[in-house]
Amino acid sequence: MTTRMCASRLIAPSISFLILIGCGAARTDNGAPAGGGSGGSAAGSDLGVLAVEGISTWKGNATAAYSIIHDDVCDYIDDSLFDVAEPALTARGLRAGFGAIVERCAERNVWDKLEVMVAHGHEILCHSWDHKDFVANDPTTNAPPDLSLEIDQATMVLAENLPDQKLQYFIFPFDSFSQPMIDHLGTVGYLGARAGIKGVNPPDFPDPLRGDFDVYNDENSIYYPQFSDVNKAYVDDAIAKGGWAIRELHGIQDTTWEDIPTADYMAHLDYVKGKVDSGELWVDTPSTVSHYRFARQYCGVPTTLGATLSFAAPSAQCTANATPLSVIVTTAVDAPNVTATQAGKSLTSKRLGAKRYLVDIDPTLGDVVLQGG
């Protein structure tokens, strides 16, 4: 067998995978590709030879990711989350997380309102049963919080009443937590939690149960007093670092703790939407962003053969985090765009430049066929 040496590059910091670029793939003596792989063959493709450049760090090839979490949904004084926040987010095509105080949801029977949020693409998070401080003992009994009530029962009731959504993310009341409490979340089945430190999560953050965040208001934000608009500063910092920002908010101009004025909230959403439209920011729910980061790590990089892109058989970690990954593909033939089909369905794709395209592919749903569009 005869092979040629080629330059190589690392696709992404989180994936130890080298892809050959700058020359053809290894070939047998009769000129056939050695076992498919990146580069592949032009046979069956009107785009010529395809190559996988890599998986973008964030979906859509955005520079950074951003998740808004509104705490205390269902509380008696927080209907602004139903009446103002959710419609404003949905109108702009932005998806957020809403932390439910589960006992209040049951008392007020507002499950239909939560279902509307889910139907619009938002994520309902568990914010405990009755919003006690998990670290401080009960002032009456001097007993620590009962995790079987605050986490286990809250999780069960929330899941039973929201069958259209898989419950995956937890936020601690008052941002008070300990490592044993975080460990308990893992045993219950949670995949993520807002339980880190103040700041931006790096692109390859190691623990989804330890999500870093920032709190809206003056004294609780790490961006005050340097910046008058801590919300904008946090987004800008995430873009500068290429990481993931998790913003903690509460009500909109109501009587909740550190509510945000309506005008300021709308201005922030407009600023965020502008960053989405410019390609700098991906805004989505906390579980979706977390899954993308780990799918990028555990699902690997697809190979090409002719017009087909193929991921390896998914591992358990890949399956647990399955979500569409933004794969960047280059072609030998330029086209206005590409069409991509997986399991009989069309996929989201866009042109990034000459002979360069992005396709969102679920790595667990089989091969993808590309054509010029």
LUMTIBA-514891 format. One record per residue (C-alpha): x, y, z. Coordinates in steps of 0.1 Angstrom, whole numbers, padded with zeros to 4 digits, always signed. Each point is the difference from the previous one (the first is absolute). Layout:
BEGIN
XYZ ...
END
This chain:
BEGIN
+0000+0000+0000 +0012+0035-0008 -0009+0030+0022 +0008+0037-0001 +0007+0022+0030 -0025+0030+0005 -0002+0029+0023 -0024-0005+0029 -0021+0022+0023 -0019-0006+0033 -0038+0004-0007 -0010+0012+0034 +0017+0004+0034 -0024-0025+0015 +0005-0027-0026 +0032-0018-0004 -0004-0007-0037 +0023+0008-0029 -0013+0005-0035 +0021+0000-0031 +0000+0032-0021 +0019+0013-0029 +0002-0032-0020 -0019-0032-0007 -0008-0028+0024 +0022-0031+0002 -0006-0022-0030 +0007-0036-0009 +0023-0008-0030 -0030-0001-0023 -0011+0035+0010 -0031-0008+0020 -0005+0018+0033 +0012-0020+0030 -0031-0007+0021 -0020+0033-0008 +0006+0026+0027 +0004+0038-0004 +0005+0011-0036 -0020-0029-0014 -0009-0003-0036 -0018+0023-0025 -0021-0029-0012 -0037+0007+0004 +0005+0036+0010 -0006+0032-0021 +0022+0018+0025 +0032-0019-0009 +0022-0013+0028 -0014+0009+0035 +0021+0005+0031 -0010+0007+0036 +0018+0030+0013 -0013-0006+0035 -0028+0006+0025 -0006+0036+0010 +0005+0008+0037 -0035+0013+0003 -0031-0007-0021 -0003+0019-0032 +0037+0009+0001 -0008+0027+0026 +0029+0015+0019 -0016-0005+0034 -0031-0014+0017 -0025+0016+0024 -0028-0013+0022 -0025+0021+0019 -0015-0015+0031 -0029+0016+0017 -0004-0012+0036 -0032-0005+0020 -0026-0007-0027 -0034-0009+0015 +0006+0022+0031 -0030+0021+0009 +0018+0033-0007 +0017-0010-0032 -0026-0003-0027 +0021+0025-0021 +0019-0031-0011 -0032-0013-0016 -0013+0033-0012 +0032+0020-0010 +0031-0021-0002 -0012-0031-0019 -0019+0020-0027 +0030+0024-0005 +0025-0029-0003 -0022-0020-0023 -0007+0030-0023 +0037+0004-0005 +0006-0038-0006 +0020-0002+0032 -0003-0031+0023 +0006+0002+0038 -0002-0020+0032 -0027+0006+0027 +0007-0013+0035 -0032-0014+0015 -0008+0001+0037 -0019-0032-0002 -0023+0003+0030 -0012+0034-0013 -0007-0015-0035 -0021-0027+0017 -0018+0024+0023 -0009+0024-0028 -0006-0027-0026 +0019+0019-0027 +0012-0031-0019 -0017+0012-0032 +0020+0032+0001 +0032-0020+0004 -0010-0023-0029 -0003+0031-0022 +0036+0009+0009 +0011-0035-0009 -0019+0001-0033 +0018+0032-0009 +0034-0017+0005 +0008+0012+0035 +0012-0023+0028 -0016-0004+0034 +0027-0006+0026 -0005-0013+0036 +0005+0028+0026 -0008-0023+0030 -0033-0008+0017 -0005+0032+0021 +0031+0021-0005 +0017-0005+0033 +0037+0008+0004 +0018-0034-0004 +0029+0010+0022 -0017+0017+0029 -0018-0021+0025 -0038+0005+0006 -0003+0029+0025 -0028-0019+0018 +0013-0035+0002 +0037+0007-0006 +0000-0029-0024 +0016+0000-0034 -0022+0000-0031 -0015-0033-0009 +0014-0009-0034 -0026-0027-0005 -0026+0028+0000 +0020+0029-0015 +0015-0020-0029 -0016-0034-0003 -0036+0009+0005 +0003+0032-0019 +0015-0019-0029 -0027-0026+0000 -0029+0025+0001 +0015+0022-0027 +0007-0029-0023 -0035-0015+0005 -0016+0033-0009 +0022+0009-0030 +0001-0032-0020 +0011+0017-0032 +0033+0010+0015 +0029-0021+0014 +0010+0016+0033 +0038+0004+0000 +0012+0032+0017 -0002+0012+0036 +0006+0034+0016 +0006+0004+0037 -0020+0026+0019 +0021+0030+0011 +0029-0017-0019 +0007-0019+0032 +0014-0035-0005 +0027-0025+0011 +0018-0028-0018 -0022-0027+0016 -0031+0018-0012 +0015+0002-0035 +0009-0037+0002 -0037-0007+0010 -0012+0017-0032 +0021-0025-0020 -0015-0030+0018 -0035+0013-0008 +0009+0003-0037 +0007+0037-0005 +0025+0008-0028 +0006+0036+0009 -0002+0027+0027 +0008+0036+0006 +0024-0007+0028 +0034+0015-0009 +0016+0034+0006 -0006+0034-0015 +0013+0004-0036 +0000-0015-0035 +0002-0037-0005 +0030-0010-0023 -0009-0018-0033 +0010-0033+0014 -0013+0004+0036 +0006-0033+0018 -0031-0005+0022 -0036+0008-0012 -0012-0002+0036 +0023+0029+0009 -0012+0027-0024 +0016+0035+0005 -0024+0030-0001 -0006+0036+0008 -0028+0016+0019 -0019+0031-0012 +0002+0029+0024 +0028+0022+0013 +0017-0015+0030 -0004-0036-0011 +0014+0003-0035 +0038-0003-0007 -0003+0027-0026 -0011+0028+0024 +0012+0027+0006 +0022-0001-0031 -0030-0001-0023 -0033+0017+0003 -0018-0027-0021 +0011-0033+0016 -0022-0020-0024 +0017+0014-0031 +0034-0003+0016 -0005-0037+0007 -0011-0007-0036 +0030+0020-0014 +0023-0020+0024 -0013-0033-0013 +0006+0011-0036 +0035+0012+0008 +0008-0034+0017 -0019-0022-0024 -0018-0016+0030 -0035-0005+0014 -0017+0026+0022 -0029-0010+0023 -0020+0031+0011 -0021-0002+0032 -0031+0023-0001 -0032+0001+0020 -0032+0020-0007 -0006+0028-0025 -0010+0033+0018 -0019-0017+0028 +0006-0005+0037 +0024-0029-0003 +0036+0001+0012 +0021+0022-0023 -0026+0003-0027 +0011+0015-0032 -0018+0031-0015 -0020-0009-0031 +0018+0024-0022 +0034-0013+0011 -0011-0036-0006 -0013+0007-0035 +0032+0019-0009 +0020-0029+0012 -0019-0025-0021 +0003+0023-0030 +0038+0002+0006 +0002-0038+0003 -0021-0005-0032 +0024+0023-0019 +0029-0022+0011 -0019-0031-0011 -0007+0016-0034 +0037+0009-0004 +0011-0036+0006 +0018+0009+0032 -0024-0016+0025 -0020-0032+0003 -0029+0003+0025 -0016-0031+0013 -0012-0018+0031 +0027-0012+0025 -0005-0037-0006 +0002+0004-0038 +0033+0020+0003 +0014-0025+0025 -0010-0030-0022 +0017+0017-0031 +0033+0004+0019 +0001-0037+0010 -0014-0013-0033 +0029+0018-0016 +0024-0019+0022 -0015-0034+0001 -0015-0004-0035 +0032+0005-0020 +0003+0015-0035 -0018-0015-0030 +0018-0015-0029 -0009+0004-0037 -0004-0025-0028 -0014+0014-0033 -0030+0022+0009 -0005-0016+0034 +0011+0012+0035 +0001-0027+0027 +0006+0001+0037 +0013-0031+0018 -0025-0021+0020 -0009+0022+0030 +0015-0007+0034 -0022+0001+0031 +0013+0035+0008 -0008+0011-0036 -0035-0013+0002 -0006+0016+0034 +0009+0034-0014 -0014-0005-0035 -0008+0034-0017 +0007+0014-0034 +0036+0009-0005 +0011+0027-0025 +0023-0017-0024 +0021+0021-0023 +0006-0016-0034 +0021+0011-0030 -0006-0010-0036 +0020-0002-0032 -0029+0016-0019 -0016+0033+0010 -0038+0002+0003 -0024+0027+0012 -0008-0023+0029 -0003-0037+0009 -0030-0022+0009 +0005-0026+0026 -0023-0030+0008 +0001-0023+0030 -0025-0028+0007 -0023+0014-0027 +0000+0036+0015 +0016+0032-0013 +0026+0015+0023 +0009+0036+0008 +0029+0012-0021 +0016+0032-0011 +0028+0013-0022 +0030+0014+0019 +0020+0010-0030 +0013-0014-0033 +0000-0038+0001 -0007+0001+0038 -0032-0009+0017 -0015-0007+0034 -0025-0029+0006 -0017-0008+0033 +0001-0038+0004 -0012-0022+0028 +0029-0025+0005 -0024-0028+0011 -0024+0000-0029 +0021-0016-0028 +0016+0012-0032 -0005+0034-0017 +0000+0005-0037 +0010+0034-0015 -0008+0015-0033 +0006+0033-0016 -0030+0023+0005 
END
